[in-house]
Amino acid sequence: MGMIAFYAGLFIGILFGFLLSSLLAFSLAKPKAGALPDQAEGYSQANLLEP
């Protein structure tokens, strides 16, 4: 019974750690609020397929 509890806790701990690290990575990778990427030069805003 002790081994089952140990491995269950280990598994849950790994999943919880992966979740927290993913949330941290996504929060650090998010651009600043209100900051938009620059418009690419040479492309029309009306028709994006034509240069």
C-alpha positions in Angstrom: 0.0 0.0 0.0 2.9 2.4 0.7 4.4 1.8 -2.7 1.1 2.6 -4.4 0.8 5.9 -2.4 4.4 6.7 -3.2 4.1 6.2 -7.0 0.7 7.9 -7.1 2.1 10.9 -5.3 5.1 10.9 -7.6 2.9 10.8 -10.7 0.6 13.6 -9.4 3.7 15.7 -8.4 5.2 15.3 -11.9 1.9 16.3 -13.5 1.4 19.3 -11.2 5.0 20.4 -11.8 4.5 20.2 -15.5 1.3 22.2 -15.3 2.9 24.9 -13.2 6.0 25.1 -15.4 3.8 25.4 -18.5 1.7 28.2 -17.0 4.9 30.0 -16.0 6.4 29.6 -19.5 3.2 30.9 -21.2 2.9 33.8 -18.8 6.5 34.8 -19.5 6.1 34.4 -23.3 3.0 36.6 -23.5 3.6 40.0 -25.1 3.2 43.1 -23.0 -0.4 44.4 -22.7 -1.3 46.7 -25.6 1.8 46.0 -27.6 1.0 45.0 -31.1 3.6 43.5 -33.5 4.8 45.9 -36.2 3.1 45.8 -39.6 5.2 43.9 -42.2 6.5 46.3 -44.8 5.6 45.8 -48.5 2.2 44.2 -47.9 -1.1 45.9 -48.4 -3.5 45.9 -45.4 -6.5 45.6 -47.7 -5.4 42.5 -49.6 -2.8 40.5 -47.7 -2.1 38.1 -50.6 -0.8 40.9 -52.9 2.6 42.4 -52.2 
